[in-house]
């Protein structure tokens, strides 16, 4: 919700990423002119080799072989992006680092953005699911040709308003496609009204600095790359210890029994099916945070991974099942997509919505309910005194908040 200080929390949590990204940008600005000079010299030398003696094919081939491969540009210095389309993400993976983050404190920009519009939603969901599964990105485009991008990884962390989150969690297409089973959702109770002033504890600053230093150390560590590649990951295996394996098998069997008909996790069977894998992934993250060179996942991290997976299972029962059938939220999402992609005016009025927008909105009462939802979560802002909208003076009008293009 607004006022929960999620932006400040993100500032404290994500400063190592931003600091490292700043370092990457500085290095990029230094490396780019050197690359451009090298590329210009290489192009000139290639032209000279080709045109020196066109009748001697062998000499040309030898000269080109001696020239060596085309210089590679420095990688794009971007680690995170808040609202990408899947096509844009693929282009960044081709030209940038192989490990990226879809991070935003205003996740509604992504949920209501171009990549999740009705005509793009399935493509985006399928692409993100494939990335979660570790599959190579395979693209064939008329204007770009064919490309395969193996060894890419994407992490996602979106903070959203509750009703905007409901638009995502109640989307039948995303549920049926399987993307939501790959998402770990949590919604802690509001702390508003309990945040009374107190002096900062001495250990707070120490612990934040220790956390930040560790994350920065991990970010600065060399990536495990495939031989001869600058942006293709080849992560090493991280096996389970004997005790961790025993714990994991017990947890997997427990989940299998809990998704049977009439059992506790049947209502969220989609995500429950993946809980054992989620637990192992969480345990591996905790292991590498402790020791980036760890040889295996031990029982302590596996117990922690299982505990976290159980927390997310409980949240799924509370959030996915209880809020998965709100038709007004689904209709508000559709209206938001229409406003972003089909309505070119900077403002909107109620008559414009029920006379010109979706066929499902045909009366003022429905339009007003949907406007209230979008207003509450920052997509519409009421304009005191009204405004001229599409050439008509309207007593009630709302300014549309559009994300960056």
N, C-alpha and C positions, 0 to 999 in steps of 0.2 A: 504494500500500500504506500501511497504518498506519505512522506514524513517519517518513514522507517529508517532513513539515513543509509539507504543501500549504496548511494554514490560514495559516501565517506568510507563505508566498509570496503567497497571495491578499491578505493584509493589506497587503503592500508594493505589490502591483500595483493594488489596487482602492481605495486610500484617497482618490484624487481623486473617484471616483464617490460614495463615502460622504459626503465633505465637501460635495459639491454637493447631494446629496440632503438633507443636514441644512439647507442654506441654503433649499432648496425648502420643507421643512417649516416653517421659521421664517416664510417669506413667506406660506405657506398659512394659518398660525395668525393672521397679521396681516390677511390679505385676507378670511378667511371671515366675521368679524362684519360687516365693511362690506358684503359681498355680501348677507348675511341681512337687514340693515337696508334695503338697496336693493330687495331682492326683496319685502319686506313692504310698503314704500311703493308699489312698482309694482303689487302685487296690490290694495292698497286703492284706488289711483287707477283701476285697471281696473274694479273693482266700481262705483266712483262713476260712471265714464263709461257703463257699461252700464245702470245703474239711474236715471240722471238724468232721462231722458225716453224711456221705452220705446217711445213711439209714433213717435219721430223717428229712423228707422233711419239716415238720412244723417248726422245729428248724432252718433249713437253711433259710426258708422264713422270720422268725422272726428276725434272725440276719441280713439279707439283708435289711429288713425294718428299723431296728435300725441304719444301716449304713447310710441311707439317699441317696439322689440323687448324681449322678456323678458330681464332681466339674466342673464348667464351665470355659473355658479359658478366659483371658481378650480379649476384642474386639480389632480387628486389628486397629491400630491408623492412619488410612488413611481417610482423608476427601474429597480429590479431586484426580482425575486421568485424564490424558490428552487424552488418545487414547485407551480406553478399548474395548475388544470384549464384546458382550452381555453376553456370557457365563462367562467370567472373572468377569463382573460386578455382575452377580448373585452370584458367589462364594464369592465375597467381601461383598455383602449384607448379606450372610449367616453367615460370620465370623466377620464382622465389624459393623460399626455404621449404623443405619437405614436411615440416611439422608446423601446423598453423592452428590458431584458435578462433572460433566464432564466439567472441566475448562481447557482452553489452550489458550496461546497467539499465538500458531502456530496450529490453527485448521485444517490446511491441513493435519497434521499427522493423525487426526481422519478420515477426509473425504477420504483420500487416504490410510487409514490403512486397516488391515485385517478385521475388523468388518464391513467395508463398501465395501469390495470387491464384485464383481458381485454375487458370490455364497453365500455370507452372508448378503447382503444388506437388503433383504426383512425381514429376521429373526430379524436383528438388528432394523430396522424401526418399525416392529410390536411390538417388546419388549419395545422400548422406548415410543411408543405411549400408550401402556398399562400402563406403569409406570406413564405417564402424567395423564392418566385417574384415577389413584389411585387404579388400580386393583392389587390383589396379584400376585406375581410371582409364576407360577405353572410349575414345571419341572419334567419330567420323563425321566431318562437316564438309559441305560442298566447297566453301570458301577457304577452309583451313586444312583440308586433307585429313589423314588418319594419324592418330597418335595414341600411344600407350604410356601411362605414367604410373609405374609401380613404385612401391616404397613410399607412399604418402600417408600421413596421419593427420587427423583433425580432432581437436578437442572442442567442446562447446560448453559455454556457461552463460546462461541468459537469466537476467533478473526481470520479472514482469509483474504487473499488477494482477491481483487475483482473477478479476473477470476477464482480462486479456488472456491469462493462462488457461482459463476455462475454454476459451475459443479454440485453443490448440488441443487441449486434452479431450474435448468432446467431438473432435472432428472425425467422423466415421472413416473417411478416406485414409487418414493417417493411422488410425487404429487398425484398419483392415490391412494396410500396406505393411505395417510392422515397425514403423519408425519409432512410435511411442514406447515400444517394448525395449528400445535401446536407450531410452532417456530416463535418467534418475531425477525424480521430482521431489522436492520437499517444500513445505510451506509452514514455517514456524509461526507460532502465535505472536500477535503484535506485542511489542514491548512498550508501546505508547502508554503513558501514564505511570510508568514504573521507573523511568530513567531519571531519578533524582540525583542532584549534584553530589559528587563525592570526589575526594582528592584521588589523583591517580596513584595506583599502587606502584611501588618502586620496581617491581618485577615486570610491569607491563611494557615499558619502553625496552627493557632488556630482551624480553621474549619476542617482541615485534622485530627488533633488529636481528636477533638470531634467526628467526623465520626468514626474513628478507634476505639475509646473507646466504642462507642455505639454498633458497630458490634461485638466487642469482648465480651461485656457484654451479648449480645444475644446468642453468641456461647457458653458461659460458663453457661448459664442458664440450669437447668435440662430439659431433653427432656420429652414431654408428652407420657409416655410409657404405654402399656397395663399392667394390673396387673400381676406381677410375671414374666415379660419379661424384658430382658436386651437390646434387639435391635428390638423391634416391636412398632412402633408409634401408638398412639391412640389420634390424635389431637382433641381438643375440638371444638364444633360448634362455629362459629363466625357469628352471624346473622346480617342482615342489619337493621339499624334504619328505621323508617317509611319514612323519607325524602330520605334516601339513596335508599330505595326500589323504591320509586317513580321515582327517577332519573334513576335507572337501568332499570326499565320497559320502560321508555321513550326511552332510548338508544337502548334497544333490539328491540323495535318496529321500530325505525329509521333504524337500520341495516337490519331488515327484508324487509323493503321497498326498501332499497338501493341495495339488491341483486336480485331484480326482473329482468327479461329479459329487456335489454336496459338501466338498471339503472347503476349508477356510480360504484358500487362495484361488478357488475356481473363478470368482468374479474378475480376477485380474490375471487370468491364465497367460495372456500374452507376455507381460513383463516377468511373471513368475517363471516361465519356461527358461528365461535367460538369467535368472538370479544366480545360479551357480557360476556362470561365466562372469557376471558382474562381481561376485565375491572374489574370484581369482584375479580379476583385473585390479580391483581395489587393493587387494593384498600385494600385488606386484608394485603398485604405485607407492604404497607405504614402505615396501622393502627398499626400493631405489631411493626414496627420500632419506631413509636411514643410511644406506650405503650404496652409492651408485655402481659399485663394482661387486655387489653381493653375488655369490655363486648360486644361491637358491632362495626360495621363499620358505621361511621357517614357520613353526606353529603359531608364534605370537602374532605375526602379521596376518596369517590366515584367520585366526580367531577374530581379529579386528575387521578384516574384510567381510567375514560372515556377519558380524554384528552390524556393520554398515548396510549390507544387503538386506538384512531383516528390517532395519529402519526404513529403507526405501520401499520394501514390500508393504509395511504398515501404512506408509504415506500413500502408496498406490491404492490401497483399499479405501482410504479416506477420501482421496482426491479424484482418481479416475472413475471409480464406481459411483460415488455420491454426486458428482457434478458432471457426469458424462452425458446428460440428456436435456440440457437447457436450450430450447429452440431459439429463445431471444438472443442468446449469445452467438449462436451459429449465424443467425440472420444479421446481427450487428457486424460480424466478421465479413459477411458478404457485402454489406453496405460499405464498410471501410474499403474493401477491395475496389468497389465501384467508384468511390470518391477518389481514390488514388490513381486509378488507371483510365477512367472514362469521363470524369468531370473536371473541366479545365478552369473553372472559376476559382478564385481564392476563397470564396465563402459559399455557404449553402443555407437554404431556408427549408422549413417544413414542406411547403407546397412543392418545391423542387424535388424533394425526396419522394413524396407519395404520388406525384404526377409524372416524374421523369426517370426515376431510378428503377429498381427491381420490380418485377411483376408481383413479388410476394409482399410488397409494401404498397398498400392502396388506400390507406386512411391516415388521418392526422394523428390519431392516438398511437398507432403503431410506430409512426415516424418519430413521435416525441419520445417514446420509450427507448428507441434505438439511439437517438441523439443523446439522451441522458447517459447511456452506457459509454458512448464514445467521448462525451464531455468529461465524465468522471475520470477517465483514464488518459486524458491529455491529447486526444486526437482531434477534438473540436473545442473551440473556445468561444463562448458567447460574446457577441459584440453589442455593448450597451447602446440603445437607441436604434438598433437595426442597421441595415446597410442596403445598398443597391446590389442585387444579385441577378446576373444574366439580364440586365436592363430593366429590372423591376425593383421598385422600392419595397422592402420587406421590413415589417415592424420587428420581427424576430429573425436573427441571422447568426450564424456561427462561422468563425474563421477556421479553415482546415489547416491542421498542422501536418506539413509534409516533411518526411525525412530528407536528408541530403541526397542529391541525385548521384 
